[in-house]
Every structure is written in structure tokens, then in C-alpha cells.
Amino acid sequence: MKVTFPHMGYLYVPVRSLLNSLGVEVIVPPAISQETITLGTRYAPEFACLPLKVNIGNFLEAKELGADTILMAGGVGPCRFGYYSQVQREILSDLGIDLDMIILEPPQGQWRLLLRGLKRLTAKASPLAVYRAGALAWAKLKALDFMAKEMHPIQAREAVRGRTMRAWKEMVERIDDADNTKAVQEATQQGLALLRKIPLQTAKDTLKVGLVGEIYTILEPAVNLDIERSLGEMGVEVIRSVYLSDWVVTNLVLHTLHLRDDTEHYRLAAPYLNHFVGGHGLESISSTIEYARAGIDGVVHVAPLTCMPEIVAKSILPQVSMDEDIPVLTLMLDEHSAEAGIKTRLEAFCELLQARRNRQQTCHKRNCDVPAQCREGFTFEGISRN
């Protein structure tokens, strides 16, 4: 059995570690490229969201490398992600592609299906081996999330553009190569040392921008056209709303044990949306409100075109922007999105944020009551309200 899986940011690092430790041969798909997107778009339904199309491209490219089995997650709720595996299976079957599929359904009410999938992956491993494999994969995921959080403020303040991204690539490689949890800890410390060596601009008062939206679009740079890198190189600190390790704990552990607490999300979003709409639609609203009250300069909302939960959030966020006095830019992405266009919109958005901050600082120095022109924000697509 040669197992492949779809890319999503640096998810391939802990997943490959887990499967290799279980004695499973792994075929990691090539890094997502325009060819991957084109290939998936050619065979996926026209109005399917971009993640499904990219997944198809991943699987077809992995098949060329010898993969014979796909590891895919299932899902529940209004989001179409729960249907991905079935749709993808049908597409591959219609193409005459012989790829088996192991679907790991979420444990909420699907324990038998989840255990069935896990059994196929762990059949040759002892319980102790499974524990050790899981512990190593988890340590790598936690380390990568930790390093990403440490990287964002440094990237926004680096004196020489590009140094942080070079350090990040080296950190990912070191964590990926670690073969035990102690080695992961050592790689993490080495990564911190690399970051601390990066020269920073002195007295740099950077803009801070929150990144909210659908999890795949937030985490996969090839799909969001490297928004985090673009903002960082503009001197903007990114505050990301979703990290993989947090998502795993919340959805796979706390939810399964009935300990998940979304009270704060529902409380913040309640004036605008008081029920679950699938995916991260509700969290996009609550996180935007949280960022506004924390003094974040603005929010970039990213999602795949036709994503229902984020379309709901998109329709509500203009009112949130006005009520909470925080500018919001929404980017709905599909296979036609281009890096140059996205970067231009981000640059314009950040220039408006900086001008807005300068006006507010001037008003503060003059001790005025923040006139209306200092409170102007932006609706969707980065257009000024005034």
C-alpha cells in the first residue's frame, strides 16, 4: 500500500511522520503548482470550490508517482467538505484511475467508520508503536504552529526582506527530519535561534492585520497566493485565526469528549449570526469582532469562491466592520485568481490602513473626539465607505 493525501500547508510533515512510523509507504504529492490547479480544474465540477479541485490535482499527480491509496478526511455539517471524498471517488472512477480511498470520518457519531479507516493504517503496528507514532506527529505539528506564530512578528520587522522565509524553510526541513520527540524539541530551539539572528528594523511600528476565513484557504499558500508572505514583506504583522493543532484539539478531542466550548464565539457573533452555518463561517465573524476590540488595524477575510459558510460571513461582515470600526477586505479565490492582482489589492488595503492609523494618531495628539473622517472604514473588496 502506497498512501497519498492532499496538501494543506505544512500538514504533510506530521502526516508523513505518522504514516512512516506505522510502517506505511507514503507518496507525498508534488508541491501545489499552477499545473496542479489546472489538472484538478479540468476534471472537477465547474462550480466546485477550489480546495476540491486542488485535491483532485494532488491525487492525479501522486498517482503518477506510484500512489495506490488515498487518505482523506470526512466531514459533517452544512459545509460541502463532507461530500469531498465521495465526489472525488466518482471523478477518479470516471477517469479510470484505480486509487483506493481510506476515509477518516470525524468521530462525532461515526466511531465505527473512523476505527475502520484507522485499522487499515495501523494493521501492522503494535499499540505502543501507534502511540509513539502519534506522539511524534503531534510534536511536529505543535512545533510548526509554534514557529509560525513566532515568525509572523519578525517577518514584519525584518531589515532584509526574505530572511525570515529562508529561515522558515530551514526550520520546516529540520522538524520534518526529526525522528523522535527530543529531536523535534532540538529543531524547535534551533529554529528560534535562527529567528533571533534576523536583523530587525528599529522603532518599527507595524500594522497588524487579522487573517480569518475558511481553514484550507488560510493554511495553503499556493491557494491563497501566499498572502502571509506578501503581507509580511509589506511590513504587516499577520494575526492568523486558525492553526492546525488548535483545530485538532477542538474538533477531534474536545468535541469528541463533549468538552468543546464555543460559548465565546457564539456570544460575540450572536448579534449577527446565532447558529452554526458550517465550516468557519461563524468563527470568521467572531474573530473579526475579537480583533477589532483588541485594536488590530484591519482584517483580511479569505475563502474559496462558492464556499457557503464564508458567503454567509461575507454578507454579514460589512455591518460588523461598521459597528466595530474595523476595515475588512474579503478575497474570494478560485483557479482564475492571480498573485499580482491579489498583491495589488493587499497593498492598497494596507496603504488605506496606514493612512487611517495616521489620522487617528493625529486626532489623539490633538485630543479631539475622533471625528468621522478618522473612523471611516472599508467595505468588502477594499472600497472606502466614504
For each residue, the residues with C-beta under 8 A, 3 or more apart:
1: 24 25 68 69 100
2: 25 26 27 66 67 68 69
3: 19 24 25 26 27 67 69 70 71 102 121
4: 26 27 28 29 58 59 62 63 65 67 69 70 71
5: 12 15 28 29 58 70 71 72
6: 29 54 55 58 59 72
7: 11 12 29 31 32 54 58 220 222
8: 11 216 219 220
9: 219 220 221 244
10: 13 144 172 244
11: 7 8 14 15 219 244
12: 5 7 15 16 28
13: 10 16 17 140 141 144 172 175 176
14: 11 17 18 137 138 140 141 144
15: 5 11 12 18 19 26 71 137
16: 12 13 19 20 26 28 176
17: 13 14 20 21 133 136 137 140 176
18: 14 15 21 22 133 134 136 137
19: 3 15 16 22 24 26 71 121
20: 16 17 23 24 26
21: 17 18 129 132 133 136 137
22: 18 19 121 122 124 125 129 130 133
23: 20 124 125 129
24: 1 3 19 20 121
25: 1 2 3
26: 2 3 4 15 16 19 20
27: 2 3 4 62 65 66 67
28: 4 5 12 16 62
29: 4 5 6 7 32 36 58 59 61 62 65
30: 33 36 61 62 65
31: 7 222
32: 7 29 36 37 54 57 58 220 222 223
33: 30 36 37 222
34: 37 38
35: 38 39 57 61
36: 29 30 32 33 39 40 54 57 58 61 222
37: 32 33 34 40 41 50 53 54 57 222 335
38: 34 35 41 42 57 335
39: 35 36 42 43 56 57 60 61
40: 36 37 43 44 52 53 54 55 56 57 58 60
41: 37 38 44 53 57 335
42: 38 39
43: 39 40 56 60 91 95
44: 40 41 48 52 53 56 91
45: 48 87
46:
47: 306
48: 44 45 52 53 87 306
49: 52 53 80 304 305 306 307
50: 37 53 54 217 223 304 305 333 334 335
51: 54 55 81 84 214 216 217 220 223 304
52: 40 44 48 49 55 56 80 84 87 88
53: 37 40 41 44 48 49 50 56 57 335
54: 6 7 32 36 37 40 50 51 57 58 220 222 223
55: 6 40 51 52 58 59 72 84 88
56: 39 40 43 44 52 53 59 60 88 91 92
57: 32 35 36 37 38 39 40 41 53 54 60 61
58: 4 5 6 7 29 32 36 40 54 55 61 62
59: 4 6 29 55 56 62 63 67 70 88 92 97 99
60: 39 40 43 56 57 63 64 97
61: 29 30 35 36 39 57 58 64 65
62: 4 27 28 29 30 58 59 65 67 70
63: 4 59 60 66 67 68 97 99
64: 60 61
65: 4 27 29 30 61 62
66: 2 27 63
67: 2 3 4 27 59 62 63 70 99
68: 1 2 63 98 99 100
69: 1 2 3 4 99 100 101 102
70: 3 4 5 59 62 67 88 99 100 101 102
71: 3 4 5 15 19 102 104 121
72: 5 6 55 84 85 88 101 102 103 104
73: 81 85 103 104 105 106
74: 82 85 103 104 105 106 110 113
75: 79 81 82 84 105 106
76: 82 106 108 109 110
77: 82 276 278 279
78: 276 277 278 279 308 309
79: 75 82 278 279 307 308 309
80: 49 52 83 84 308
81: 51 73 75 84 279
82: 74 75 76 77 79
83: 80 86 87
84: 51 52 55 72 75 80 81 87 88
85: 72 73 74 88 89 101 103
86: 83 89 90
87: 45 48 52 83 84 90 91
88: 52 55 56 59 70 72 84 85 91 92 101
89: 85 86 92 93 101
90: 86 87 93 94
91: 43 44 56 87 88 94 95
92: 56 59 88 89 95 97 99
93: 89 90 96 97
94: 90 91
95: 43 91 92
96: 93
97: 59 60 63 92 93
98: 68
99: 59 63 67 68 69 70 92
100: 1 68 69 70
101: 69 70 72 85 88 89
102: 3 69 70 71 72 117 120 121
103: 72 73 74 85 113 117
104: 71 72 73 74 114 117 118
105: 73 74 75 110 113 114 117
106: 73 74 75 76 110 114 251 252 255
107: 110 111 114 252 255 256
108: 76 255 256
109: 76
110: 74 76 105 106 107 113 114
111: 107 114 115
112: 115 116
113: 74 103 105 110 116 117
114: 104 105 106 107 110 111 117 118
115: 111 112 118 119
116: 112 113 119 120
117: 102 103 104 105 113 114 120 121
118: 104 114 115 121 122
119: 115 116 122 123
120: 102 116 117 123
121: 3 19 22 24 71 102 117 118
122: 22 118 119 125 130
123: 119 120
124: 22 23
125: 22 23 122 129 130 133
126: 129 130
127: 130 131
128: 131 132
129: 21 22 23 125 126 132 133
130: 22 122 125 126 127 133 134
131: 127 128 134 135
132: 21 128 129 135 136
133: 17 18 21 22 125 129 130 136 137
134: 18 130 131 137 138
135: 131 132 138 139 181
136: 17 18 21 132 133 139 140 178 179 180 181 184
137: 14 15 17 18 21 133 134 140 141
138: 14 134 135 141 142 245
139: 135 136 142 143 181 184 185
140: 13 14 17 136 137 143 144 175 176 178 184
141: 13 14 137 138 144 145 244 245 248
142: 138 139 145 146 245
143: 139 140 146 147 175 184 185 187 188 191
144: 10 13 14 140 141 147 148 172 175 244
145: 141 142 148 149 243 244 245 246
146: 142 143 149 150 188
147: 143 144 150 151 168 171 175 188 191 192 195
148: 144 145 151 152 168 240 243
149: 145 146 152 240 243
150: 146 147 153 154 191 192 195
151: 147 148 154 155 164 167 168 195
152: 148 149 155 156 228 232 237 238 239 240
153: 150 156 157 206 237
154: 150 151 157 158 164 195 198 200
155: 151 152 158 164 165 229 232 233 237
156: 152 153 204 206 231 232 235 236 237 238
157: 153 154 200 201 204 206 235 237
158: 154 155 161 162 163 164 198 199 200 201
159: 163 198 199 200 201
160: 163 198 199
161: 158 233
162: 158 165 166 233
163: 158 159 160 166 167 198 199
164: 151 154 155 158 167 168 195 198 232
165: 155 162 168 169 229 232
166: 162 163 169 170
167: 151 163 164 170 171 191 194 195 198
168: 147 148 151 164 165 171 172
169: 165 166 172 173
170: 166 167 173 174 191 194
171: 147 167 168 174 175 187 190 191 194
172: 10 13 144 168 169 175 176
173: 169 170 176 177
174: 170 171 177 178 187 190 191
175: 13 140 143 144 147 171 172 178 184 187 188 191
176: 13 16 17 140 172 173
177: 173 174 183 187
178: 136 140 174 175 183 184 186 187
179: 136 183
180: 136 183 184
181: 135 136 139 184 185
182: 185 186
183: 177 178 179 180 186 187
184: 136 139 140 143 175 178 180 181 187 188
185: 139 143 181 182 188 189
186: 178 182 183 189 190
187: 143 171 174 175 177 178 183 184 190 191
188: 143 146 147 175 184 185 191 192
189: 185 186 192 193
190: 171 174 186 187 193 194
191: 143 147 150 167 170 171 174 175 187 188 194 195
192: 147 150 188 189 195 196
193: 189 190 196 197
194: 167 170 171 190 191 197 198
195: 147 150 151 154 164 167 191 192 198
196: 192 193
197: 193 194
198: 154 158 159 160 163 164 167 194 195
199: 158 159 160 163
200: 154 157 158 159 204
201: 157 158 159 204
202:
203:
204: 156 157 200 201 235
205:
206: 153 156 157 235 236 237
207: 235 236 237 297 298 350 353 354 357
208: 236 237 239 295 296 297
209: 231 236 237 238 239 296 297 298 299 300 350 353
210: 239 240 241 287 288 291 296 298 299 300
211: 218 227 228 238 239 240 241 299 300 302
212: 218 241 280 283 284 287 288 291 299 300 301 302
213: 217 218 241 280 284 301 302 303 310 313
214: 51 217 218 279 280 302 303 304 307 309 310
215: 218 219 242 247 279 280
216: 8 51 219 220 223 304
217: 50 51 213 214 220 223 224 302 303 304 307 333
218: 211 212 213 214 215 224 240 241 242 302
219: 8 9 11 215 216 242 244
220: 7 8 9 32 51 54 216 217 223 224
221: 9 224 225 226 227 228 229
222: 7 31 32 33 36 37 54 225 226
223: 32 50 51 54 216 217 220 304 333
224: 217 218 220 221 227 228 302 331 333
225: 221 222 230 333 337 338 339 342 343
226: 221 222 229 230 339
227: 211 221 224 230 231 238 300 302 331 342 346
228: 152 211 221 224 231 232 238 240
229: 155 165 221 226 232 233
230: 225 226 227 233 234 342 343 346
231: 156 209 227 228 234 236 238 300 346 350
232: 152 155 156 164 165 228 229 235 236 237 238
233: 155 161 162 229 230
234: 230 231 346 347 350
235: 156 157 204 206 207 232
236: 156 206 207 208 209 231 232 350
237: 152 153 155 156 157 206 207 208 209 232
238: 152 156 209 211 227 228 231 232
239: 152 208 209 210 211 291 296
240: 148 149 152 210 211 218 228 243
241: 210 211 212 213 218 280 283 284 287
242: 215 218 219 246 247 280 283
243: 145 148 149 240 246 247
244: 9 10 11 141 144 145 219 247 248
245: 138 141 142 145 248 249
246: 145 242 243 249 250
247: 215 242 243 244 250 251
248: 141 244 245 251 252 253
249: 245 246 252 253 254
250: 246 247 253 254 255 260
251: 106 247 248 254 255 260
252: 106 107 248 249 255 256
253: 248 249 250 256 257 259
254: 249 250 251 257 259 260 261
255: 106 107 108 250 251 252 258 259 260
256: 107 108 252 253
257: 253 254
258: 255
259: 253 254 255
260: 250 251 254 255
261: 254 264
262: 265 266
263: 266 267
264: 261 267 268 286
265: 262 268 269 282 283 286
266: 262 263 269 270 274 282 286
267: 263 264 270 286
268: 264 265 285 286 289 290
269: 265 266 272 273 274 282 285 286 289
270: 266 267 273 274
271: 323
272: 269 285 316 319 320
273: 269 270 277 281 282 285 312 313 316
274: 266 269 270
275: 282
276: 77 78 282
277: 78 273 281 282 308 309 312 313
278: 77 78 79 281 308 309
279: 77 78 79 81 214 215 307 308 309 310
280: 212 213 214 215 241 242 283 284 309 310
281: 273 277 278 284 285 308 309 310 312 313
282: 265 266 269 273 275 276 277 285 286 309 313
283: 212 241 242 265 280 286 287
284: 212 213 241 280 281 287 288 301 303 309 310 313 317
285: 268 269 272 273 281 282 288 289 313 316 317 320
286: 264 265 266 267 268 269 282 283 289 290
287: 210 212 241 283 284 290 291 299
288: 210 212 284 285 291 292 299 301 317 320 321 324 326 328
289: 268 269 285 286 292 293 320 324
290: 268 286 287 293 294
291: 210 212 239 287 288 294 296 299 326
292: 288 289 296 299 320 324 325 326
293: 289 290 324
294: 290 291
295: 208
296: 208 209 210 239 291 292 299 326
297: 207 208 209 326 327 353 356 357
298: 207 209 210 326 327 328 329 349 350 353 378
299: 209 210 211 212 287 288 291 292 296 317 326 327 328 329
300: 209 210 211 212 227 231 328 329 330 331 346 349
301: 212 213 284 288 310 313 314 317 328 329 330 331
302: 211 212 213 214 217 218 224 227 330 331 333
303: 213 214 217 284 307 310 311 313 314 330 331 332 333
304: 49 50 51 214 216 217 223 307 310 332 333 334
305: 49 50 332 333 334
306: 47 48 49 311 334
307: 49 79 214 217 279 303 304 310 311 332
308: 78 79 80 277 278 279 281 311 312
309: 78 79 214 277 278 279 280 281 282 284 312 313
310: 213 214 279 280 281 284 301 303 304 307 313 314 332
311: 303 306 307 308 314 315
312: 273 277 281 308 309 315 316
313: 213 273 277 281 282 284 285 301 303 309 310 316 317
314: 301 303 310 311 317 330 332 380
315: 311 312 318
316: 272 273 285 312 313 319 320
317: 284 285 288 299 301 313 314 320 321 328 330 380
318: 315 321 322 328 379 380
319: 272 316 322 323
320: 272 285 288 289 292 316 317 323 324 326 328
321: 288 317 318 324 325 326 327 328 377 378 379
322: 318 319 325 377 385
323: 271 319 320
324: 288 289 292 293 320 321
325: 292 321 322 375 377
326: 288 291 292 296 297 298 299 320 321 377
327: 297 298 299 321 349 352 353 356 377 378 382
328: 288 298 299 300 301 317 318 320 321 377 378 379 380
329: 298 299 300 301 345 346 349 378 380 381 382
330: 300 301 302 303 314 317 380 381
331: 224 227 300 301 302 303 337 342 345
332: 303 304 305 307 310 314
333: 50 217 223 224 225 302 303 304 305 337 342
334: 50 304 305 306 337
335: 37 38 41 50 53
336:
337: 225 331 333 334 341 342
338: 225 341 342
339: 225 226 342 343
340: 343 344
341: 337 338 344 345
342: 225 227 230 331 333 337 338 339 345 346
343: 225 230 339 340 346 347
344: 340 341 347 348
345: 329 331 341 342 348 349 381 382
346: 227 230 231 234 300 329 342 343 349 350
347: 234 343 344 350 351
348: 344 345 351 352 382
349: 298 300 327 329 345 346 352 353 378 382
350: 207 209 231 234 236 298 346 347 353 354
351: 347 348 354 355
352: 327 348 349 355 356 378 382 384
353: 207 209 297 298 327 349 350 356 357
354: 207 350 351 357 358
355: 351 352 358 359
356: 297 327 352 353 359 360 374 376 377
357: 207 297 353 354 360 361
358: 354 355 361 362
359: 355 356 362 363 373 374
360: 356 357 363 364 370 374
361: 357 358 364 365
362: 358 359 365 366
363: 359 360 366 368 370 371 374
364: 360 361 367
365: 361 362
366: 362 363
367: 364
368: 363 371
369:
370: 360 363 374 375
371: 363 368 374 375
372: 375 376
373: 359 376 386
374: 356 359 360 363 370 371
375: 325 370 371 372
376: 356 372 373 384 385 386
377: 321 322 325 326 327 328 356 384 385
378: 298 321 327 328 329 349 352 382 383 384 385
379: 318 321 328 383 385
380: 314 317 318 328 329 330 383
381: 329 330 345
382: 327 329 345 348 349 352 378
383: 378 379 380
384: 352 376 377 378
385: 322 376 377 378 379
386: 373 376
